[in-house]
Amino acid sequence: MNRRTFLNTAAAAPFFVRELLSKPPSSTLRLASFGGGGMAWSTLDGIATHPKVVLACVVDVDSARLDKVKQKYPKARLYQDWREMLHKEKGQVDAACVGTPDFMHAPMAISSMRLGLPVYVQKPLAHDIHEIRTMMAMAKAKNLPTQMGIQIHSWKEYKTAVQVIQSGAIGKIKEVHTWSEKKWGDKQKLPTRTDAVPASFNWDMWLGVAPARPFIAEVYHPGNWRKRLDFGTATFGDMGCHILDPVFSALKLGSPVSVRSEGDAPNGESWALDTLIRYVFPATPYTEGKTVPVTWYDGDRIPPAEVRALLGKVEFPGQGSLFIGTKGQMLLPHVKMPVLLPEKDFSGYQMPAFERTDHYHEFADAVLGIGKTSTPFEYSGALTESVLLGPLATRFPNTTLQWNGPKAKFTNSPEANGFLRRKYRAGWSVKGLG
């Protein structure tokens, strides 16, 4: 059976059959992992350490990155083609986790959910807006437990920050500034050489749905893909879903009404560096005025001096957020406890008490019918969509793009709408995507 026949057959299967394929035994959850090294290792290991989880199988296009898996989980079945794994493991797995580069998240997650498998997907949820909407719709239609890998959402630092804002300790929020010092971009053009592909590495399989190109060592695999337009989502994708998560949670934000980039455009191959993105969101019960501005900075860009001055003698962190309210400010470093400012005005303030919970085990429990996940696609999809509007906006510098969330389109830029959905490489179609 070829991949297209397999996927179409799975899609056409009656609902009760798909449920039977993935219904977990009462005592054990059998996990399939897309990816075995890097963040994929952290993801699979985080879930598989749950006492009722067994790591059944792992796929990785680079067998050299499976050493940890082989050592700790010697019984796990190993693959190099994710489509083969899904086909051969049908009925043998109950849930899946995806920890591959951003551009393959949606194809793998959608193909898994189409078989009735709950999925845990690393941040960002997908590479483009259409993929996100498709993933959200399928998770809802199939009523599947889902979770995005923003594990700090479950830590006490971010839980505390959300409660402090919603308690009104610093009043209604007038504006938010968020930043990351990371630099997932590149101003230089890529080398034109072609390098030999390592024997352990399936380059064509790694490319997946992306356009074909020659292999160049150290340019794409294993980490620099984050810088490239076709594969990663810049610093936004790496850190935006983390740092903006407590902003969205605390303020109950939805879709922005506009997004504007005031930095350089990508160079055609790689994302730009030192970005500044201005979002405007509709008001919520926790904000002041009819809208609330949220500004993102990365690389060497940081909030202006007058904003940083609000920290007083508190050190400006390399990553974090500053909430400016009608009664004070809250600094939330990434990842540390929040600080209320000016410090002298909040010297007697008692922070609410929270315990850190296990984001990975929460997913396993939800699949086993115990509780719910805290970052299901209903929430994390909307968060990721707003985050990814940032890198999209960098393609149109100094242009305010008006966004219609319900219709998932820009109302003043047909050109920008052209980047909401990408075309997959021939032979790699996945129903509903590409």
Backbone torsions as a table, in degrees:
resi	resn	phi	psi	omega
1	MET	NA	125.1	177.4
2	ASN	-79.8	169.9	-172.7
3	ARG	-62.9	-36.6	-178.2
4	ARG	-68.2	-43.4	177.9
5	THR	-62.0	-41.6	180.0
6	PHE	-61.0	-48.7	-176.8
7	LEU	-66.8	-40.4	179.7
8	ASN	-68.0	-38.7	178.1
9	THR	-64.3	-43.1	179.0
10	ALA	-62.9	-39.6	-178.2
11	ALA	-65.8	-33.3	-175.9
12	ALA	-86.0	-9.3	-177.5
13	ALA	-61.1	142.2	177.7
14	PRO	-57.5	152.1	-175.5
15	PHE	-58.3	-42.4	-176.6
16	PHE	-66.1	-29.1	176.9
17	VAL	-68.8	-43.8	179.4
18	ARG	-62.8	-35.7	178.4
19	GLU	-65.2	-41.8	180.0
20	LEU	-64.3	-32.5	-179.0
21	LEU	-63.1	-29.6	-171.4
22	SER	-122.2	2.9	-177.8
23	LYS	-67.2	118.9	-175.3
24	PRO	-73.4	145.6	171.8
25	PRO	-58.4	157.0	-174.9
26	SER	-63.4	-26.2	-173.9
27	SER	-108.7	-12.9	-174.0
28	THR	-140.3	139.8	174.0
29	LEU	-113.3	119.7	-178.4
30	ARG	-94.5	120.3	-171.3
31	LEU	-105.3	136.3	170.6
32	ALA	-109.6	137.7	-178.5
33	SER	-119.9	129.8	171.2
34	PHE	-93.1	102.7	-175.3
35	GLY	106.5	143.5	-179.2
36	GLY	-130.8	-9.9	-179.9
37	GLY	-117.9	172.2	177.0
38	GLY	58.8	-132.9	-179.1
39	MET	-67.2	-27.2	177.0
40	ALA	-62.7	-38.3	176.7
41	TRP	-62.5	-47.0	179.5
42	SER	-58.7	-37.5	-178.1
43	THR	-70.1	-53.0	-177.8
44	LEU	-64.3	-38.9	-179.6
45	ASP	-69.9	-36.6	178.2
46	GLY	-62.0	-39.5	179.8
47	ILE	-79.2	-41.5	-174.2
48	ALA	-71.5	-13.2	175.5
49	THR	-78.8	-6.7	173.2
50	HIS	-63.2	136.7	-174.2
51	PRO	-62.9	-18.9	-179.5
52	LYS	-106.9	12.7	-178.9
53	VAL	-107.9	137.3	173.4
54	VAL	-120.3	127.2	176.1
55	LEU	-76.5	108.3	-174.5
56	ALA	-85.3	-43.1	-174.3
57	CYS	-157.9	155.3	-178.5
58	VAL	-140.7	138.5	174.0
59	VAL	-119.2	135.8	174.4
60	ASP	-149.8	133.4	-178.3
61	VAL	-71.5	-13.8	179.6
62	ASP	-120.3	101.2	-176.7
63	SER	-64.1	-18.8	178.7
64	ALA	-69.3	-14.2	-178.6
65	ARG	-99.8	18.5	-176.8
66	LEU	-108.3	10.7	-175.7
67	ASP	-59.5	-44.7	-179.3
68	LYS	-63.7	-39.6	179.4
69	VAL	-62.4	-47.3	-178.4
70	LYS	-61.8	-36.3	-176.8
71	GLN	-74.7	-44.8	-174.6
72	LYS	-90.3	-29.1	-177.0
73	TYR	-128.1	66.4	-173.1
74	PRO	-64.0	-19.1	-178.4
75	LYS	-87.9	-8.1	-179.7
76	ALA	-67.9	134.7	178.4
77	ARG	-80.7	136.0	-171.6
78	LEU	-110.9	141.8	-179.7
79	TYR	-136.6	163.6	173.0
80	GLN	-117.3	-15.0	178.8
81	ASP	-115.5	115.6	-175.8
82	TRP	-66.5	-29.1	178.8
83	ARG	-69.5	-37.5	176.1
84	GLU	-64.7	-40.5	178.9
85	MET	-60.7	-47.0	-179.8
86	LEU	-61.3	-39.9	-178.5
87	HIS	-68.2	-48.8	-175.6
88	LYS	-75.1	-27.4	-176.4
89	GLU	-95.0	5.8	179.3
90	LYS	-56.1	125.1	-177.7
91	GLY	86.6	-6.5	-178.4
92	GLN	-109.5	-2.7	179.4
93	VAL	-132.1	155.4	-175.0
94	ASP	-117.7	-15.9	-179.3
95	ALA	-161.2	163.0	-178.5
96	ALA	-137.1	153.8	172.8
97	CYS	-128.0	144.4	-175.2
98	VAL	-121.5	117.8	-179.4
99	GLY	-131.0	27.7	-178.9
100	THR	-84.1	176.6	172.5
101	PRO	-56.4	153.9	-170.5
102	ASP	-50.2	-40.4	-169.9
103	PHE	-70.3	-11.6	178.2
104	MET	-107.5	0.1	-179.4
105	HIS	-57.3	-52.8	-173.9
106	ALA	-65.4	-48.5	179.5
107	PRO	-56.0	-41.5	-178.5
108	MET	-72.2	-42.9	-178.4
109	ALA	-68.3	-43.4	179.7
110	ILE	-63.2	-44.7	179.1
111	SER	-62.0	-34.9	177.5
112	SER	-71.6	-47.4	-179.6
113	MET	-63.8	-32.7	178.4
114	ARG	-61.7	-26.2	175.6
115	LEU	-89.3	5.9	178.9
116	GLY	86.4	14.0	-177.2
117	LEU	-90.1	127.2	168.7
118	PRO	-62.3	148.7	-176.5
119	VAL	-133.5	142.8	169.8
120	TYR	-110.5	119.7	-175.2
121	VAL	-121.0	129.8	178.3
122	GLN	-64.1	158.4	176.9
123	LYS	-76.1	151.9	-13.8
124	PRO	-71.7	158.3	-173.7
125	LEU	-55.5	-37.6	-178.2
126	ALA	-155.1	-175.8	-177.2
127	HIS	-94.9	-27.2	-179.4
128	ASP	-142.8	168.5	-171.8
129	ILE	-64.5	-43.2	-179.5
130	HIS	-59.6	-40.7	178.7
131	GLU	-61.1	-42.3	-179.5
132	ILE	-62.2	-48.5	-179.8
133	ARG	-60.2	-38.7	179.8
134	THR	-66.2	-42.4	179.0
135	MET	-64.9	-42.4	178.6
136	MET	-62.3	-43.5	-178.1
137	ALA	-65.1	-41.4	-178.7
138	MET	-69.0	-41.8	178.9
139	ALA	-60.0	-39.0	179.1
140	LYS	-70.2	-45.1	-177.6
141	ALA	-62.5	-37.4	-177.9
142	LYS	-93.7	-4.5	178.8
143	ASN	54.4	48.2	-177.2
144	LEU	-96.3	141.1	169.7
145	PRO	-63.4	131.9	178.5
146	THR	-138.6	158.0	179.1
147	GLN	-153.7	137.5	171.6
148	MET	-99.1	146.0	-173.9
149	GLY	-78.9	59.4	170.0
150	ILE	-108.0	71.9	-169.0
151	GLN	-61.4	-22.6	-178.5
152	ILE	-70.4	-16.4	172.7
153	HIS	-54.4	-30.2	-176.8
154	SER	-96.1	2.2	179.6
155	TRP	-87.7	156.8	-175.1
156	LYS	-65.3	-30.5	-177.6
157	GLU	-61.0	-47.4	-178.6
158	TYR	-76.9	-34.9	176.0
159	LYS	-60.9	-42.3	179.3
160	THR	-63.1	-45.7	-178.4
161	ALA	-59.2	-43.0	-179.8
162	VAL	-61.7	-44.3	-178.4
163	GLN	-67.6	-38.5	179.0
164	VAL	-60.4	-46.0	179.9
165	ILE	-64.1	-46.6	-175.9
166	GLN	-72.0	-18.1	176.5
167	SER	-76.7	-14.2	-179.1
168	GLY	84.3	15.0	-176.4
169	ALA	-56.8	-36.9	178.5
170	ILE	-110.2	18.4	176.9
171	GLY	81.2	-163.3	176.6
172	LYS	-74.7	144.4	-176.3
173	ILE	-85.5	126.4	-179.1
174	LYS	-93.2	-34.0	179.4
175	GLU	-165.1	160.7	179.2
176	VAL	-134.8	138.0	174.4
177	HIS	-118.6	130.5	-178.6
178	THR	-131.0	147.8	-174.5
179	TRP	-156.3	158.5	173.6
180	SER	-145.3	134.9	-179.0
181	GLU	-82.6	-2.0	-179.9
182	LYS	-67.0	159.2	-174.8
183	LYS	-134.3	68.0	177.0
184	TRP	-87.2	75.7	176.5
185	GLY	-161.1	179.1	-176.2
186	ASP	-160.8	125.2	178.3
187	LYS	-87.8	-17.9	-175.8
188	GLN	-85.0	148.3	173.4
189	LYS	-72.5	151.7	-177.7
190	LEU	-73.6	152.0	175.9
191	PRO	-59.9	153.0	-179.8
192	THR	-98.4	1.8	-177.9
193	ARG	-76.2	168.2	171.9
194	THR	-124.3	125.9	-178.1
195	ASP	-103.6	159.8	176.5
196	ALA	-69.9	135.5	179.3
197	VAL	-79.2	130.5	177.9
198	PRO	-55.6	147.2	-176.9
199	ALA	-61.1	-28.7	-177.0
200	SER	-83.3	-4.4	-166.3
201	PHE	-116.7	126.5	175.7
202	ASN	-95.8	94.9	-174.0
203	TRP	-64.7	-42.0	-179.8
204	ASP	-64.1	-39.4	178.5
205	MET	-68.1	-36.7	177.5
206	TRP	-63.2	-41.2	179.3
207	LEU	-61.6	-34.1	175.3
208	GLY	51.2	-121.3	-175.1
209	VAL	-80.8	-7.1	-176.5
210	ALA	-80.2	159.1	178.5
211	PRO	-60.0	143.4	179.9
212	ALA	-69.2	150.9	178.5
213	ARG	-165.8	164.3	178.3
214	PRO	-68.8	151.9	175.0
215	PHE	-77.6	133.3	175.3
216	ILE	-129.8	118.6	-177.2
217	ALA	-58.4	137.9	176.0
218	GLU	71.4	-3.3	-178.4
219	VAL	-89.2	-34.1	-177.5
220	TYR	-118.8	-57.2	-173.3
221	HIS	-108.3	136.6	8.1
222	PRO	-96.5	-12.7	-172.8
223	GLY	-123.4	-27.4	-171.3
224	ASN	-75.2	-1.3	173.8
225	TRP	-58.1	-25.4	-179.8
226	ARG	-59.0	-26.6	-177.2
227	LYS	-80.9	-17.9	-168.8
228	ARG	-95.1	139.1	-174.9
229	LEU	-56.9	-41.9	-174.1
230	ASP	-78.7	-13.2	-171.6
231	PHE	-121.3	-40.5	-176.7
232	GLY	-113.7	-175.0	-178.9
233	THR	-132.8	32.2	173.9
234	ALA	63.6	-163.0	179.4
235	THR	-65.6	-27.7	177.0
236	PHE	-54.6	-53.3	-176.0
237	GLY	-65.5	-35.6	-179.3
238	ASP	-72.2	-46.0	-171.9
239	MET	-118.6	-21.6	-176.6
240	GLY	-59.8	-41.4	-179.3
241	CYS	-66.2	-28.5	174.7
242	HIS	-74.2	-56.6	-169.4
243	ILE	-72.1	-33.7	178.8
244	LEU	-83.7	-11.5	179.8
245	ASP	-55.8	-53.6	179.7
246	PRO	-67.2	-24.1	175.4
247	VAL	-66.5	-47.2	178.8
248	PHE	-65.5	-44.0	-178.8
249	SER	-63.7	-46.9	-175.6
250	ALA	-67.0	-42.0	-174.8
251	LEU	-94.0	-6.3	-177.4
252	LYS	57.2	48.7	-177.5
253	LEU	-74.9	151.6	173.2
254	GLY	-113.7	-138.4	177.9
255	SER	-77.1	143.6	174.4
256	PRO	-71.4	160.6	174.6
257	VAL	-94.8	-19.8	176.7
258	SER	-156.9	158.6	176.7
259	VAL	-145.6	139.8	-175.3
260	ARG	-142.2	129.8	176.5
261	SER	-100.3	133.6	178.3
262	GLU	-122.3	42.0	176.7
263	GLY	-135.2	-166.9	-179.2
264	ASP	-72.1	157.8	173.8
265	ALA	-86.3	158.0	172.9
266	PRO	-59.2	157.7	-176.8
267	ASN	-92.9	12.6	-179.7
268	GLY	99.2	-19.0	178.5
269	GLU	-123.5	-36.9	-174.3
270	SER	-130.3	156.9	176.6
271	TRP	-70.3	156.1	179.7
272	ALA	-75.1	166.2	175.4
273	LEU	-105.4	159.7	170.9
274	ASP	57.2	60.2	-177.0
275	THR	-88.9	153.9	173.8
276	LEU	-135.0	117.3	-177.0
277	ILE	-121.6	129.8	177.8
278	ARG	-108.9	114.8	174.1
279	TYR	-100.0	149.6	168.7
280	VAL	-127.0	124.3	-179.2
281	PHE	-113.1	151.1	172.9
282	PRO	-62.5	154.4	179.5
283	ALA	-63.2	153.3	173.5
284	THR	-131.0	174.2	177.7
285	PRO	-59.9	-14.0	-177.0
286	TYR	-103.9	4.9	-177.7
287	THR	-120.1	161.5	178.8
288	GLU	-103.2	141.4	177.7
289	GLY	86.6	-178.4	-176.7
290	LYS	-80.9	-22.5	177.2
291	THR	-139.9	165.5	176.4
292	VAL	-133.7	126.7	177.9
293	PRO	-84.2	137.9	174.2
294	VAL	-126.9	121.5	-175.3
295	THR	-114.9	132.8	-178.9
296	TRP	-111.5	137.6	177.0
297	TYR	-131.2	143.9	171.5
298	ASP	-144.6	171.0	-176.4
299	GLY	65.2	-127.3	-179.6
300	ASP	-85.1	-5.3	176.6
301	ARG	-78.6	135.6	176.5
302	ILE	-140.6	164.4	177.7
303	PRO	-57.2	152.2	-178.1
304	PRO	-63.9	165.0	-174.3
305	ALA	-56.4	-40.9	-177.9
306	GLU	-65.8	-27.9	176.0
307	VAL	-76.9	-45.3	179.4
308	ARG	-63.5	-28.4	-179.7
309	ALA	-63.2	-22.6	180.0
310	LEU	-66.4	-16.2	179.7
311	LEU	-79.0	-13.1	-178.8
312	GLY	61.8	-124.1	-179.7
313	LYS	-91.3	1.1	179.2
314	VAL	-74.3	134.1	-178.0
315	GLU	-64.3	137.2	177.5
316	PHE	-78.0	117.6	-176.0
317	PRO	-79.2	160.3	-179.9
318	GLY	-70.4	-23.2	178.3
319	GLN	-144.9	141.4	177.7
320	GLY	159.7	-163.9	-178.8
321	SER	-141.0	152.1	173.6
322	LEU	-128.5	116.1	176.7
323	PHE	-92.7	125.4	178.7
324	ILE	-107.4	114.8	-176.9
325	GLY	-112.2	177.7	-178.9
326	THR	-76.1	-14.8	-179.3
327	LYS	-119.2	1.8	-178.1
328	GLY	156.8	-165.4	-177.9
329	GLN	-131.5	159.0	172.9
330	MET	-131.7	121.4	173.7
331	LEU	-93.5	129.8	177.1
332	LEU	-122.7	93.2	176.7
333	PRO	-66.8	155.6	176.8
334	HIS	-103.3	111.0	-3.5
335	VAL	-116.7	106.1	176.5
336	LYS	-144.9	170.8	179.8
337	MET	-67.4	147.7	179.3
338	PRO	-66.7	154.1	178.8
339	VAL	-125.1	126.5	178.4
340	LEU	-90.4	139.0	-174.0
341	LEU	-132.0	148.2	-4.8
342	PRO	-65.0	142.8	-173.9
343	GLU	-58.2	-36.3	-178.0
344	LYS	-64.9	-27.1	-178.6
345	ASP	-79.7	-15.5	-176.1
346	PHE	-124.9	27.3	-175.3
347	SER	-62.4	-27.8	-179.0
348	GLY	-101.3	6.4	-175.5
349	TYR	-73.4	132.7	177.9
350	GLN	-100.1	117.7	178.3
351	MET	-67.0	140.8	174.9
352	PRO	-62.3	150.1	-175.6
353	ALA	-98.8	127.5	176.2
354	PHE	-135.2	154.7	174.0
355	GLU	-108.6	148.7	175.4
356	ARG	-73.2	133.8	176.1
357	THR	-112.5	164.3	-175.5
358	ASP	-91.4	107.4	-176.7
359	HIS	-62.5	-36.6	-178.7
360	TYR	-72.4	-46.1	-179.6
361	HIS	-68.2	-28.9	176.2
362	GLU	-58.6	-40.6	177.2
363	PHE	-64.0	-47.4	179.9
364	ALA	-59.5	-43.7	178.2
365	ASP	-60.0	-43.2	-178.8
366	ALA	-62.4	-40.3	178.0
367	VAL	-64.7	-35.1	179.2
368	LEU	-80.9	1.7	176.6
369	GLY	89.3	16.2	-179.3
370	ILE	-110.6	102.6	178.1
371	GLY	73.2	-168.4	-178.2
372	LYS	-129.3	163.4	176.0
373	THR	-81.2	156.2	-177.9
374	SER	-95.5	-16.7	177.2
375	THR	-128.7	57.0	177.1
376	PRO	-64.2	166.4	-177.1
377	PHE	-60.5	-25.5	176.6
378	GLU	-56.8	-40.5	177.6
379	TYR	-88.8	-53.2	-172.7
380	SER	-70.0	-25.9	175.6
381	GLY	-65.9	-44.8	178.6
382	ALA	-64.9	-39.7	176.8
383	LEU	-61.9	-50.2	-178.2
384	THR	-62.2	-39.1	179.2
385	GLU	-58.5	-46.8	178.9
386	SER	-64.0	-41.6	178.3
387	VAL	-59.1	-46.7	-174.3
388	LEU	-75.7	-12.9	171.0
389	LEU	-65.7	-22.9	178.5
390	GLY	-64.3	-59.4	178.6
391	PRO	-61.2	-33.3	176.5
392	LEU	-61.4	-41.6	-178.9
393	ALA	-64.4	-26.3	179.8
394	THR	-65.0	-17.7	176.6
395	ARG	-71.9	-14.4	-177.6
396	PHE	-130.5	70.5	-174.1
397	PRO	-57.9	143.3	175.2
398	ASN	56.7	33.4	176.9
399	THR	-125.0	124.5	176.9
400	THR	-82.5	112.7	-179.3
401	LEU	-93.6	122.6	179.8
402	GLN	-87.5	124.7	-173.2
403	TRP	-111.0	129.5	174.6
404	ASN	-104.3	99.6	-176.1
405	GLY	-60.4	-50.1	-179.0
406	PRO	-56.7	-35.0	-179.4
407	LYS	-95.7	-5.0	179.9
408	ALA	51.9	55.8	178.6
409	LYS	-156.3	155.4	171.9
410	PHE	-83.9	137.2	-176.7
411	THR	-91.2	-11.0	-176.6
412	ASN	-126.3	14.6	-178.3
413	SER	-152.8	92.6	173.8
414	PRO	-58.8	-32.7	179.7
415	GLU	-63.3	-43.1	179.0
416	ALA	-65.7	-35.5	178.2
417	ASN	-61.5	-24.6	178.7
418	GLY	-67.2	-12.8	-179.9
419	PHE	-103.9	8.9	179.4
420	LEU	-79.5	-23.4	-178.0
421	ARG	-142.1	125.8	-179.5
422	ARG	-99.4	160.7	178.6
423	LYS	-95.2	128.8	179.3
424	TYR	-78.6	155.7	177.7
425	ARG	-61.7	142.8	179.3
426	ALA	-53.8	133.5	179.8
427	GLY	90.5	-4.4	-179.0
428	TRP	-119.9	27.4	-177.6
429	SER	-67.0	143.1	173.7
430	VAL	-128.0	125.9	-173.5
431	LYS	-51.8	126.1	178.6
432	GLY	92.0	-10.1	-178.2
433	LEU	-122.8	169.1	174.1
434	GLY	69.4	NA	NA
